[in-house]
Amino acid sequence: MLRIKNYLLFILTLVLFSCSQDDDIAEQPAEQTTDQTAGPQSGVVLTFDDDYVDEWYEANTLLQPYNWKATFFVTKFNQLSGAKIQELKDLKSQGHEIGAHGVNHLNAPNYISANGTAAYMNDEIFPMLDAMRENNLAPTSFAYPYGARDKATDNLLLSEFQIIRGTTYDMINPAYQNCYFDNNRLVFGLGIDNNYSHFSVSYFLSLLEYAKNNNKIVIFYAHKPVSTVKNNYETEFKTLIEICNYVKKNKMKFYKTSELYALQKSI
């Protein structure tokens, strides 16, 4: 009952705040930096969405020689087997992050529009948090299913998570891409699955090169890592190898999503 009362007070504050704020600056184009001493160490945030736990575990074995780190945003946690939950725990113990992706993989704005904010939190967020905490996998970061978000959902979820991730698309000049960390708690990832129209390993590497030269951090997201793509929302191992090899070769850093929160607090 106390959680509900506190939650209702938060919703009232949220409505007042949402009506008075401008759009997040995270949605503005990245600005080119010429000062090579500014900003954090250049690097990449590799994130994976949904519940492909076995495939994530296999990818980790393959990519360990690169000393990589990733954030795995898991959905439908309550439906995972004990073996898969143990794999997530093993990934966390090896330095990776386990983030949240909704217990039912709901489109946040659509669900709230149809059912209300309280229903969304009770159906999508609170059960997920409870289940993950019970398994010692308490998440501090959240990735939107379908990348579906708006300013109201951002403000809502930033009350539960330190940092949240949306999505961005298109093959544009690296200087104007929106997939770089810009000291905000709202970040945007660029999809690297083969089915995206902007898919190009050389383009992904050009984003890394821009990040290297301008002290920036690129954020990518994928879903199911596979040896050979057969369906949508799959990323081939060779794509991940190319990215990890570039990062390691150029002495860039692998970041977890939660580390971005620490960075924005320190800058």
N, C-alpha and C positions, 0 to 999 in steps of 0.2 A: 504493500500500500504506500509506503514511503517513497519507493522508486517511482510510482505512478504520479504522486503529488509533485515530486521534484521534477518529473518529466514534463508535466503540464506547465509548470512555471517556466521551464526552458523553452517550450513551444511558444509561449507568449513573448518571451524575449527574442526568439528567433524571428517571429513575424515582424516585430518592430525593427529589428536590425536589417532584415532582408529588404524592407521597403526604403531604406535610406542609403544603402551602399552601392558603389559602382561595381562593374564587373571586375573579376579578379585579374590582376596584371599578368597572371600566368598564361592568359590567353593572348597576350600581345606577342608579336614577333621577337625572336631573340636578337639582341643587339650585338654587333661585332665588337670585340675587345682587342685593343692593340697592346695593352699593358700586360706583358707576359708574367709579371710578378703578382697580378691580382687574382683573387679567387682561389678555390680549393685545387687540389691536385686533379688534373684531368682524368676522366675515367668513364665508366659505363655502369648502368644499373640494368641487369638482365632480370626480367620478371616473366613468370609463367602463370597462366590463369586456368581455372577449372579444377578437375579432379583426376588428372592423368598421373597419379602418384607413381605407379610402376615405371612409366616412361621417364618421369623426372629422375627417378632413382637410377635408371640406366644411363641417362645423360650425365648424371653426376660422376658415375664411374668412368665414362669416356673422357670427361673434361677435367678430371682431377689433375692431370699433368700441367694444366695452365694455372693451377692455384686459383680457380675461379670462385666467385660467390654469386648467389642468385637469391631472389625472393620468390617463393611459391605461394601464390594467392589461391587458397583452396576453397571450393564451394561444396555444398552437400556433405559437410563434415560428419553429420549424424548418420550418413549412410555408408561411411567408409568401414571396411573390415578392420579388425584388430591388427592384421599384418600391415595394412597400408598406413594406419596411424603410427605403427612402430617405424615404418620407413620415413615418415615425416619427422619423427623424433630423431632418427639417425641423421637425417639431412641437417636438422637444427644443430645437433651435436658436432657436426663437421663444419660449422660456421655459416650455414645458410639461414635464411629467415623464412618463417612460415607466417604468411599474412592471411587476411580474411577476404572472402569474395562472395559473401552472402550465403545463408544456409539453403536458400531455395533458388538462387541465381535470378533474382527479380530485377526487372527494369524499374529503378527507383522512382523517377518522376511519374511514370505511368501508374505504378501501383499506388503511390500516394494520392494521385489525382482521383483514382477510382475508390480507394478504401480509407484514405486518411493517413496522417503521419504516425499516429499511435499504432495503427495496425501494421504499418510497414516495419516499425521498430520491433514490435512484438512477434511478427511473423518471420522477419528476415535477419535482424541484427542481434537481439538479445539471446535467442536460442543458440545462435552460432557462437557468441562470446561465452556463454555458459559451458557449452560442450567443449570448446577449445581450451578454456581455462581448466576444466576438470581433467584434461589430459596433459596439463603442463605445457600447453602450446598457446598461451595467451597472446593474441595478436595486437600489435600497435599500429599497423598500417592496413589500409583497405583499398581494393581495386574495384571500380564500378563494373558490374556485369553489363555487357554490351557497350561499355563506355558511356552509358546513359546517365546524365547528371544535369543539374542546374544549380544556380546560386543557393537556392533554398536547401537542396540536399547536401551541398558542400558544407554549409553552416551547421546543418543537423549532424552530419557524420564527423565533423571536426570536434564535436563535443565528446565523441567516443574514441577517436583515433588520433594519433599524433600527426599522421600524414595520409593523404588519400591520392589515388592515381586515376586519372581519366585517360582518354585516348586521343590521338591525333593521326592524320592521314596525309597522303599526297607526297609526290616527289617534287619538292621545290628547292630553291637555293638553300644550301645548308645554313647560311647566315639568317634565314627567315623561318627556319623550322621551329616548331613549338615543343620539341621533345628534349629540351635541355633544362636542367635544374636551374631555377632562377630565384632561389632563396625563399620560396613559398612552400606552405604546407599542402598546397594543391599542385600536383605535378601531372605531366602528360607523357604517355609512352607512345612510341611509333611501333606499329605491328610489323613483325618480320616473318609471319607465316607466308607460305608460297602463294596463297590465293589472293593476297592483296594486290591491287592494281599498281601500287608503287613498289612491289617487290623487286629488289635488285641488290645483290650482295655488294656490288661496286658502289652503289649509292649509300648503303649502310656504312661502308668503310669511309666514304667521303664525309659522312657525319662524324665519324670517329676522328678523322684527320682534322676537321674543323674544331672539334672539342680539344684535341691535343694542342693545336696552335693558339687556342684562345682560353685555356684554363676552364673548360666547361665539362659538364657531365651529361652524357647522352643517356636517355631512358628508352629501352626497348621492351616490347612484350611479345610473348608467343603463347602457344597453347600446348600442343602435343608434339614433343620431339620424336622424330622417326628417322630410320635409315633411308627410306624412300617415300616420298609423298604420294598418297593415294586419294586423300580426301581434303576437304577444306579445313582450315585451322590446324594445319600441321607445318612444322618447321623441320627441315632436314638437318641431321647432325652436322653435315658439311658446312651449313650456314653458321651454326654455332661455333664450329671449329675456326672458321675464317675470322669471326669476330673476336674470339678469345685469343687467337694467335696474334692478331693486330694489337690487342690491348697489352699482351705480355711483351711482344717484340718492341713496342714503343714505350715501355715502362709506365703505362697508365695504370689506373687502379680500378679494381672491381669493388663496387659499393653495394650494400644492401639498402633497401628503401628506407629502413629506420635510420640509417646513418645520415640520410639527407635531412631528417628532422634535427639531428644533433648539429649538422653543419649550419642550418638556417638560424639556429639559436646562438651559434658562436660567431657568426659573421656580423 
